[in-house]
Amino acid sequence: MRKKNGALMLITVLVYIFLIGPLLVIAAASFSETKALKFPGQGFTLDWYKQVLTMSSFISAAKLSIVIALAATAIALLLGLPAAYALNRFRFRGKEAIKTLFLSPVLIPCIVLGFIMLRYIVSLYDLEVVPSLLIGHTLLSIPYVMRVVTSSLANFDFAVEEAACSLGATRVYTFFRIVLPNIKSGIASACIMSVINSFNNVSLSAFLTGPGVNMLPIEIMSYVEYHFDPTIAALATLLMVTTLGVMLLIEKTLGLQSVV
């Protein structure tokens, strides 16, 4: 029994090292005084963080990525939440076809979706860069919202809604006061997944960005192409700390166990 527990503990430690080790290496390299990105580095400095926070290209790209991610998630939620409710609540002809249509963007490789959008939507209708990015990231976000919200609704007992309606409540009232509060953790989880997926997307954004308008992942790729200093390590560390802060905030407000 002890040998089995010891082996399980060893496997657990190795898995954590495999997952967290690269993140710790990147964080350690971001404080190095060496001008080339390497580990272990030499000395200690915060100059690379100062450079990240003062580079206008990174700042503008980060602002655009955040705006697009939040806007795309909000639109995907407005479209996906009623659709997920209808697909779980009612029976009608063509239900599976509609479900497949909503989930289809995640089945298509992002690079293919980006090329299709560029060729048949952006070029055809002469769309600006920001609306193009918003449409593309909304298409990517809808499947995540649909999947998570559908799973939450599958565990919801619609008999509660029927009971409220039998007592005189309207469908709109029961949807906002009974259904939504019971699936709020699923909605929060869907929003988190959608924002992270949109913020980190490269393939689709590469086709839809334009001169002077870049998402943060594309800006990082452009920087790494010509520079190999710890600036990117500092930026990655800042993103990790920000993500951790967001998760801690969610834990305090909604409860991390109920969201993830």
Phi, psi and omega in degrees: 000317179294322179297320180293318178294322179295319178294320179295319178295319179296317179297319179298316179296318180295321178296317179295321177296319180296323182277316187267335183307308179301326179293321178292323178297316179297317180297318180294320181293335183288345180259004183284146178276349180292146182276353176249143181286113179204163179222132358282150179271189180233136177074188181218131179205154176251013183298325182291327176290321176297321180295318179298315185284349180250355180278116183296328181295318178292319183295312180294322179293321179294318178299315180295319180297319180293315181297314180296317181297315181290317180294316179296321178295318179297315179294318179298324178291320178296327180272319187280327182295309176297323179295316179296321178296314181296320181291330179271332187270327188239159173247128181204163182289138180084014182299313181293325179294319179294319179298317178296322179297317180291329182268353185299325180302329181280344178275340181265132177305140184301324182293325177289317179298320178296318179295319179297317179296317181295320186281318190250352179239303183295309182291321184292319183257005177053050182283150174287169185294312185296311176300324178297315178298319181296317179296314182297315181288332174294318177299323178288330185278330184303314180300323179294318178296315182298314184297311185289315180294321177299319178296320178293318180291331178295333179266001181269135180273105182290353175296331176296318178295318179297322179296319178295320178294323179293339178267006174109358180285146178278165179298320180296317180297313181294327180294315184276333186256345181239308184291305185300316178300332181278345180241021183297327178293323176294321178296316179298317178297319178297319180295319179297312180297320181294315181296315180297316180297318180292316183295325184267358185293137180244311189301309181292316182297327181298328180278333190256350177282162181222183181301124177080356180232104184230144169281160185299315178300323178291321178295322177296316178299319179295322180292315182295334181297330184242350181228150178222050179253173183288009179300316180294325176296320177295317178296317179297322178294319177298320178294321178296316179296320178297316178298317178298319178297319178296316180296321177294322178295319178295321179298323180286330185265310184254338185096114185296324182294329182277346183263315186276000000 
